[in-house]
Amino acid sequence: MRSLFVDSITKSYNNRVILSDIFLSCEIGEIKGLIGRNGCGKSTLLKIIFGVEKAENKFVRVHGKLINNTLDCKGLINYLPQKHFLPNGIKISKIINLFLEKRYREKLLSNQFVKPLLNRTSQELSGGERRIVEILLLIHSNSKFILLDEPFNGVSPILKEYIAECILEVSKNKGVIITDHDYENVLKIADTITFLKDGYLREIKERSELIELGYFVKVD
Amino acid sequence: MRLLKNILLFQKKIVFTSYIISIPIAILFKNINVVGVSVMFVMLMLHFFIYELKNQDEYFYYYNLGITKLQLWFSTLFIGFINVIIFTFL
C-alpha cells in the first residue's frame, strides 16, 4: 500500500506513439531513475502521473487512491517541472511560509543555501539559486512521492552534490522518481534505473546494458 | 487557511492592477458603479495574459499545493463578482 503505482499509460502526439502501455511503480524509500534521449517522453510521463497532461489511457494510484488530476495529488505527489515555477515578485521567505506547513518551515528557513536568499524575490535569483529553492521546497513538503524533472539542470557542481545528498536523505521517508540528462548523478543516487525508448520502459539491471545504450564507453 | 492565503497571493497581482486601471475609467465616466464591472473584466483579462500566456509555469506552484487551474479561475470570477456587487450598491 505504500507505493505509487502507474499502469497502462498511453500517449501519442500527431499519430506518433510517445508512451505505450507504460507500467511503473515506486515505493516509499526508493529512488527510481528515469533515463532516455531528448524527446522520448520522460517529462510527458511525469506530467501525466501528476495529472497536468492528458493521456489516452492512464491508471495512477497512490496508497490505494486513484489519481486523476492535480487535486488528487494533494499531500501525495509533488512535481518539479523543468522550468521555474516560483511566483514572481514575492520574497523567498514569504514563499516558504506560504508553501510549507509550519512544522517543515524552520528547517528550510535555516538552510545554509536558502538563508542568504530569504529577503530576495524569485526574480532576483539566478537560475541555479531558483532551482535549489524549488527543489528544497518540494522535498520539505508533506507529500509522499516527488517527481523531479531535471533537478540538476543549471546548477553548479557543489549544489548538484548537495541536491543529490538531500534527495538521498529525503528518500528515507518518500518515494522519488527522478529524470535528468546529468545521468551520472541520477545513476549515483537511484536504486533502480528505467530506460525509456520508443514509448517503452525497460528496467536496467546491469551496467553493461548502459554501455550498450551508449551511456558509458567500454574500456578494455 | 494556507490554501486561501496562496489563492490571495495568486490574486494579488491581478486585483491591484485591476483597480489601477478601473479607477481612472470610473473617473472618465463620472460613475463609481462602473468600477465593479470594470474590475471584473480587467481581472479576467489580466488572469489570462499574466498566467495563461506570460507566466504559465507559475501554475505548477499552485498545482503542488493541490490547487487546480479551475479553482484559480473560479477565484478570479468570484472576487470580480464581489466587486460588481459592492460597487453596484455603493
Interface residues (C-beta under 8 A of the other chain):
Chain A: F50 V52 N69 T70 L71 C73 K74 G75 N78 Y79 P81 K83 H84 F85 L86 P87 N88 G89 I90 L98 F99 E101 L138 S141
Chain B: R2 K5 N6 L9 F10 K13 N55 D57 E58 Y59 F60 Y61 Y63 N64 L65 G66 I67 T68 Q71
